């Protein structure tokens, strides 16, 4: 987890700001995931990923957040979609 936390800090994933007046800090928790990765030698390794999430039942739309999803797509997904479109 320490490695993942340092990675989040190095990538400027978030910024610390002052808490606005009349607001409470929302609680959260760490979510862990095991990821299977094949390294350059072809060996299977297990990598542990961690991310911090806010307990969503405490949030109010329009006050604590205005977006619920940030989609991320990989290059291979684009290639597969274009290949499918070209074939049809």
N, CA, C and O of each residue as an XYZ file, in Angstrom:
352
protein
N       0.824     -1.182      0.000
C       0.000      0.000      0.000
C       0.871      1.250      0.000
O       0.511      2.260     -0.605
N       1.999      1.186      0.668
C       2.882      2.346      0.724
C       3.379      2.706     -0.682
O       3.467      3.882     -1.037
N       3.700      1.684     -1.472
C       4.150      1.918     -2.850
C       3.054      2.588     -3.670
O       3.330      3.522     -4.423
N       1.820      2.124     -3.532
C       0.703      2.712     -4.265
C       0.439      4.140     -3.801
O       0.182      5.017     -4.626
N       0.499      4.384     -2.507
C       0.292      5.732     -1.967
C       1.355      6.686     -2.515
O       1.033      7.799     -2.933
N       2.623      6.253     -2.516
C       3.689      7.094     -3.063
C       3.473      7.372     -4.541
O       3.771      8.469     -5.015
N       2.955      6.389     -5.277
C       2.656      6.587     -6.691
C       1.564      7.638     -6.875
O       1.656      8.475     -7.773
N       0.528      7.600     -6.031
C      -0.536      8.601     -6.108
C      -0.008     10.001     -5.830
O      -0.405     10.959     -6.495
N       0.883     10.126     -4.856
C       1.474     11.423     -4.528
C       2.351     11.919     -5.678
O       2.257     13.084     -6.064
N       3.204     11.050     -6.230
C       4.103     11.438     -7.328
C       3.345     11.867     -8.575
O       3.811     12.737     -9.310
N       2.178     11.269     -8.824
C       1.392     11.589    -10.016
C       0.431     12.748     -9.806
O      -0.404     13.021    -10.668
N       0.534     13.432     -8.673
C      -0.363     14.559     -8.362
C      -1.829     14.181     -8.556
O      -2.584     14.900     -9.211
N      -2.225     13.043     -7.979
C      -3.580     12.538     -8.132
C      -4.606     13.434     -7.454
O      -5.736     13.551     -7.927
N      -4.227     14.057     -6.367
C      -5.145     14.953     -5.664
C      -4.390     16.133     -5.087
O      -3.163     16.130     -4.994
N      -5.151     17.137     -4.705
C      -4.606     18.326     -4.066
C      -5.282     18.499     -2.710
O      -6.495     18.330     -2.588
N      -4.503     18.830     -1.709
C      -5.074     19.134     -0.411
C      -5.535     20.583     -0.399
O      -4.792     21.479     -0.801
N      -6.748     20.812      0.057
C      -7.300     22.156      0.113
C      -7.869     22.390      1.509
O      -8.037     21.452      2.289
N      -8.160     23.639      1.808
C      -8.775     23.970      3.093
C     -10.242     23.570      3.062
O     -10.902     23.660      2.026
N     -10.739     23.131      4.197
C     -12.143     22.749      4.308
C     -13.001     24.007      4.346
O     -12.773     24.881      5.183
N     -13.997     24.118      3.443
C     -14.875     25.291      3.469
C     -15.655     25.366      4.774
O     -15.848     24.360      5.457
N     -16.101     26.575      5.108
C     -16.897     26.765      6.323
C     -18.194     25.973      6.233
O     -18.730     25.774      5.143
N     -18.689     25.529      7.358
C     -19.951     24.800      7.472
C     -19.961     23.484      6.700
O     -21.024     23.019      6.288
N     -18.806     22.886      6.502
C     -18.715     21.587      5.811
C     -18.056     20.570      6.714
O     -17.211     20.910      7.542
N     -18.448     19.320      6.549
C     -17.842     18.229      7.291
C     -16.993     17.394      6.336
O     -17.300     17.283      5.149
N     -15.937     16.817      6.864
C     -15.090     15.932      6.064
C     -15.836     14.625      5.844
O     -16.379     14.047      6.785
N     -15.860     14.160      4.597
C     -16.507     12.890      4.288
C     -15.540     11.755      4.576
O     -14.355     11.843      4.253
N     -16.036     10.706      5.174
C     -15.209      9.542      5.465
C     -14.944      8.724      4.217
O     -15.629      8.868      3.204
N     -13.971      7.891      4.300
C     -13.640      7.036      3.173
C     -12.934      5.787      3.635
O     -12.791      5.537      4.832
N     -12.495      5.009      2.674
C     -11.771      3.788      3.002
C     -10.867      3.405      1.837
O     -11.060      3.859      0.709
N      -9.881      2.564      2.127
C      -9.003      2.034      1.101
C      -9.641      0.783      0.504
O     -10.154     -0.067      1.230
N      -9.604      0.678     -0.815
C     -10.084     -0.510     -1.522
C      -8.865     -1.165     -2.146
O      -8.072     -0.503     -2.815
N      -8.717     -2.457     -1.929
C      -7.540     -3.187     -2.403
C      -7.923     -4.156     -3.511
O      -9.028     -4.698     -3.536
N      -6.971     -4.360     -4.436
C      -7.202     -5.266     -5.542
C      -5.893     -5.956     -5.891
O      -4.838     -5.322     -5.931
N      -5.967     -7.250     -6.142
C      -4.803     -7.986     -6.637
C      -4.848     -7.985     -8.146
O      -5.881     -8.296     -8.740
N      -3.742     -7.641     -8.772
C      -3.678     -7.563    -10.215
C      -2.606     -8.523    -10.700
O      -1.473     -8.477    -10.221
N      -2.944     -9.388    -11.638
C      -1.969    -10.314    -12.206
C      -1.284     -9.639    -13.373
O      -1.942     -9.141    -14.287
N       0.049     -9.621    -13.343
C       0.839     -8.931    -14.359
C       1.897     -9.896    -14.874
O       2.535    -10.607    -14.098
N       2.079     -9.913    -16.200
C       3.157    -10.690    -16.797
C       4.317     -9.741    -17.036
O       4.173     -8.748    -17.749
N       5.470    -10.040    -16.443
C       6.617     -9.147    -16.577
C       7.360     -9.406    -17.886
O       6.935    -10.244    -18.681
N       8.457     -8.701    -18.116
C       9.218     -8.791    -19.370
C       9.780    -10.188    -19.613
O      10.002    -10.568    -20.762
N      10.010    -10.951    -18.560
C      10.530    -12.314    -18.696
C       9.434    -13.338    -18.926
O       9.724    -14.527    -19.061
N       8.194    -12.909    -18.973
C       7.075    -13.812    -19.176
C       6.580    -14.470    -17.904
O       5.751    -15.377    -17.958
N       7.076    -14.026    -16.763
C       6.653    -14.603    -15.488
C       5.437    -13.861    -14.952
O       5.333    -12.638    -15.053
N       4.525    -14.633    -14.382
C       3.328    -14.060    -13.793
C       3.651    -13.542    -12.393
O       4.182    -14.268    -11.554
N       3.319    -12.268    -12.160
C       3.529    -11.663    -10.853
C       2.207    -11.117    -10.358
O       1.328    -10.768    -11.147
N       2.077    -11.049     -9.066
C       0.897    -10.445     -8.449
C       1.284     -9.054     -7.975
O       2.262     -8.881     -7.247
N       0.506     -8.064     -8.397
C       0.734     -6.694     -7.954
C      -0.500     -6.249     -7.186
O      -1.632     -6.495     -7.602
N      -0.270     -5.611     -6.097
C      -1.372     -5.145     -5.263
C      -1.633     -3.672     -5.546
O      -0.718     -2.850     -5.501
N      -2.889     -3.346     -5.837
C      -3.280     -1.975     -6.113
C      -4.175     -1.497     -4.970
O      -4.937     -2.276     -4.395
N      -4.074     -0.228     -4.654
C      -4.904      0.354     -3.597
C      -5.435      1.695     -4.088
O      -4.745      2.432     -4.793
N      -6.671      1.998     -3.705
C      -7.230      3.313     -4.022
C      -8.114      3.760     -2.891
O      -8.704      2.941     -2.186
N      -8.204      5.046     -2.719
C      -9.008      5.650     -1.657
C     -10.356      6.036     -2.244
O     -10.411      6.720     -3.266
N     -11.429      5.613     -1.620
C     -12.763      5.968     -2.095
C     -13.548      6.584     -0.949
O     -13.382      6.210      0.211
N     -14.402      7.532     -1.294
C     -15.273      8.169     -0.313
C     -16.508      7.292     -0.151
O     -17.012      6.725     -1.120
N     -16.983      7.189      1.065
C     -18.203      6.423      1.316
C     -19.361      7.167      0.651
O     -19.804      8.211      1.129
N     -19.840      6.605     -0.464
C     -20.783      7.338     -1.302
C     -22.122      7.619     -0.647
O     -22.813      8.547     -1.066
N     -22.511      6.873      0.345
C     -23.789      7.134      1.000
C     -23.759      8.422      1.818
O     -24.805      8.882      2.276
N     -22.576      9.012      2.008
C     -22.456     10.274      2.730
C     -22.500     11.482      1.796
O     -22.655     12.615      2.253
N     -22.364     11.243      0.484
C     -22.286     12.340     -0.469
C     -23.678     12.799     -0.908
O     -24.644     12.037     -0.888
N     -23.743     14.080     -1.306
C     -24.969     14.651     -1.843
C     -24.658     15.246     -3.209
O     -23.733     16.047     -3.350
N     -25.436     14.852     -4.216
C     -25.192     15.308     -5.586
C     -25.342     16.820     -5.676
O     -26.279     17.397     -5.124
N     -24.416     17.447     -6.371
C     -24.432     18.894     -6.541
C     -23.762     19.650     -5.415
O     -23.455     20.833     -5.559
N     -23.528     18.982     -4.288
C     -22.862     19.622     -3.153
C     -21.466     19.036     -2.975
O     -20.474     19.764     -2.965
N     -21.400     17.723     -2.834
C     -20.120     17.052     -2.621
C     -19.482     16.568     -3.925
O     -18.277     16.315     -3.959
N     -20.253     16.438     -4.976
C     -19.728     15.992     -6.266
C     -20.676     16.424     -7.365
O     -21.846     16.714     -7.114
N     -20.160     16.465     -8.597
C     -21.025     16.751     -9.742
C     -20.809     15.759    -10.877
O     -21.529     15.796    -11.875
N     -19.828     14.872    -10.736
C     -19.599     13.825    -11.721
C     -19.477     12.506    -10.978
O     -18.950     12.450     -9.867
N     -19.971     11.449    -11.603
C     -19.927     10.154    -10.926
C     -19.007      9.155    -11.601
O     -18.755      8.093    -11.033
N     -18.494      9.447    -12.790
C     -17.695      8.464    -13.500
C     -16.704      9.163    -14.420
O     -17.052     10.113    -15.121
N     -15.505      8.696    -14.409
C     -14.496      9.177    -15.353
C     -14.037      7.963    -16.143
O     -13.264      7.143    -15.646
N     -14.512      7.854    -17.365
C     -14.198      6.663    -18.155
C     -12.750      6.699    -18.634
O     -12.201      7.755    -18.947
N     -12.163      5.535    -18.681
C     -10.806      5.374    -19.167
C     -10.828      4.237    -20.166
O     -11.364      3.167    -19.880
N     -10.259      4.455    -21.320
C     -10.264      3.426    -22.351
C      -8.828      3.177    -22.802
O      -8.034      4.109    -22.925
N      -8.512      1.931    -23.041
C      -7.169      1.564    -23.456
C      -7.065      1.579    -24.977
O      -8.071      1.479    -25.679
N      -5.851      1.702    -25.471
C      -5.607      1.762    -26.905
C      -6.130      0.522    -27.610
O      -6.695      0.631    -28.699
N      -5.955     -0.657    -27.017
C      -6.426     -1.890    -27.656
C      -7.949     -1.888    -27.813
O      -8.466     -2.499    -28.748
N      -8.662     -1.228    -26.935
C     -10.115     -1.148    -27.060
C     -10.485     -0.337    -28.283
O     -11.394     -0.715    -29.021
N      -9.793      0.781    -28.513
C     -10.016      1.569    -29.733
C      -9.760      0.730    -30.963
O     -10.563      0.731    -31.896
N      -8.656      0.016    -30.974
C      -8.300     -0.812    -32.129
C      -9.368     -1.867    -32.402
O      -9.748     -2.093    -33.551
N      -9.846     -2.509    -31.345
C     -10.882     -3.530    -31.518
C     -12.170     -2.921    -32.049
O     -12.811     -3.515    -32.915
N     -12.567     -1.751    -31.553
C     -13.777     -1.100    -32.045
C     -13.645     -0.696    -33.507
O     -14.579     -0.889    -34.286
N     -12.505     -0.142    -33.888
C     -12.301      0.252    -35.283
C     -12.263     -0.972    -36.202
O     -12.786     -0.927    -37.316
N     -11.651     -2.056    -35.746
C     -11.610     -3.285    -36.550
C     -13.022     -3.833    -36.729
O     -13.389     -4.269    -37.820
N     -13.805     -3.810    -35.668
C     -15.192     -4.286    -35.760
C     -16.008     -3.407    -36.711
O     -16.770     -3.914    -37.535
N     -15.842     -2.090    -36.588
C     -16.559     -1.164    -37.459
C     -16.164     -1.342    -38.919
O     -17.015     -1.291    -39.807
N     -14.878     -1.550    -39.167
C     -14.416     -1.738    -40.540
C     -14.935     -3.037    -41.131
O     -15.239     -3.101    -42.322
N     -15.038     -4.064    -40.313
C     -15.511     -5.363    -40.803
C     -17.001     -5.347    -41.094
O     -17.482     -6.105    -41.936
N     -17.729     -4.488    -40.404
C     -19.189     -4.441    -40.622
C     -19.593     -3.220    -41.403
O     -20.778     -3.025    -41.674
